Amino acid sequence: MKPLNLDNDRLKKALTDAHKNAVVPETGAAWEHGIMRDIRNLPPFTGSAKNGAAYLIYEKFFWRFATVAGVLIIALSALLLNVNAASEYEIAGMLLADPYSLTFAEALGI
């Protein structure tokens, strides 16, 4: 099978001529009113998978996840602002000195 030749001048000329000779449909006020009437008469969009909108099924889960993620970001930001600026060396030293009695909450001073 030989490769497709994309530099074919005859093909370019044929497509250019077809575009130049294309008939532009006339659209008037009656046509626009008819289209808008058809749009207004469409049934409400249900978002079911039959209509090709399967992604809308997960929309409510997305907004719930976004809300929880936002709350977690705010909570972790508040925790970060309240934590004393202890170096990793001091925390590691406390964990190595007595690893069984020290918990993560004690290391953060909570």
C-alpha positions as CSV (number, residue, x, y, z in Angstrom):
1,M,0.0,0.0,0.0
2,K,1.6,3.3,-1.0
3,P,1.4,6.3,1.3
4,L,-1.3,8.9,0.8
5,N,-0.2,11.9,-1.3
6,L,-1.4,15.0,0.5
7,D,0.2,17.4,-2.1
8,N,-2.1,16.4,-4.9
9,D,-2.8,19.6,-6.9
10,R,-5.8,18.2,-8.7
11,L,-7.5,17.4,-5.4
12,K,-6.8,20.9,-4.1
13,K,-8.1,22.5,-7.3
14,A,-11.3,20.3,-7.2
15,L,-12.0,21.2,-3.5
16,T,-11.3,24.9,-4.2
17,D,-13.7,24.9,-7.2
18,A,-16.4,23.1,-5.2
19,H,-16.1,25.6,-2.4
20,K,-16.3,28.6,-4.8
21,N,-19.4,27.1,-6.5
22,A,-21.2,26.2,-3.3
23,V,-24.8,27.5,-3.1
24,V,-25.4,29.6,0.0
25,P,-28.9,29.0,1.4
26,E,-31.1,32.0,1.8
27,T,-32.1,32.6,5.4
28,G,-34.7,35.2,6.1
29,A,-36.7,36.3,9.1
30,A,-39.3,33.5,8.6
31,W,-36.6,30.8,8.6
32,E,-35.1,32.2,11.8
33,H,-38.5,32.4,13.5
34,G,-39.2,28.8,12.5
35,I,-35.9,27.6,13.9
36,M,-36.5,29.4,17.2
37,R,-40.0,28.0,17.4
38,D,-38.6,24.5,16.9
39,I,-36.0,25.1,19.6
40,R,-38.7,26.3,22.0
41,N,-40.8,23.3,21.3
42,L,-38.0,20.8,22.2
43,P,-38.7,18.7,25.3
44,P,-36.7,19.4,28.4
45,F,-33.3,17.8,28.4
46,T,-33.2,14.9,30.9
47,G,-29.6,14.1,30.7
48,S,-30.1,10.4,30.3
49,A,-27.6,8.1,28.6
50,K,-30.1,7.5,25.8
51,N,-29.6,11.1,24.7
52,G,-25.8,10.7,24.5
53,A,-25.2,12.7,27.7
54,A,-23.8,9.9,29.9
55,Y,-21.4,12.4,31.5
56,L,-24.3,14.2,33.1
57,I,-25.1,11.2,35.3
58,Y,-22.0,11.9,37.2
59,E,-22.6,15.7,37.5
60,K,-24.1,15.5,41.0
61,F,-21.2,13.4,42.2
62,F,-18.8,15.9,40.8
63,W,-20.3,18.8,42.7
64,R,-20.4,16.7,45.9
65,F,-16.8,15.8,45.5
66,A,-15.9,19.5,44.7
67,T,-17.7,20.6,47.9
68,V,-15.9,18.0,50.1
69,A,-12.6,18.9,48.4
70,G,-13.1,22.6,49.1
71,V,-13.9,21.9,52.8
72,L,-10.8,19.7,53.1
73,I,-8.7,22.4,51.6
74,I,-10.0,25.0,54.0
75,A,-9.6,22.7,57.0
76,L,-6.0,21.7,56.0
77,S,-5.1,25.3,55.4
78,A,-6.4,26.3,58.8
79,L,-4.5,23.4,60.4
80,L,-1.3,24.4,58.6
81,L,-1.6,28.0,59.8
82,N,-2.1,26.8,63.4
83,V,0.8,24.3,63.5
84,N,4.0,25.5,65.1
85,A,6.9,25.8,62.7
86,A,8.8,22.8,64.1
87,S,11.6,21.6,61.8
88,E,11.5,18.0,60.4
89,Y,14.7,17.4,62.4
90,E,13.0,18.0,65.7
91,I,10.0,15.8,64.8
92,A,12.2,13.0,63.6
93,G,14.2,13.2,66.8
94,M,11.1,12.9,68.9
95,L,9.9,9.9,66.9
96,L,13.3,8.2,67.1
97,A,13.7,8.8,70.8
98,D,10.4,7.1,71.8
99,P,8.4,5.9,68.8
100,Y,5.7,4.1,70.7
101,S,4.5,6.8,73.0
102,L,4.5,9.7,70.5
103,T,1.6,10.0,68.1
104,F,1.2,12.3,65.1
105,A,-1.2,14.5,67.0
106,E,1.3,15.0,69.8
107,A,4.0,15.9,67.4
108,L,1.8,18.7,66.0
109,G,0.9,19.9,69.4
110,I,-2.8,19.2,69.0
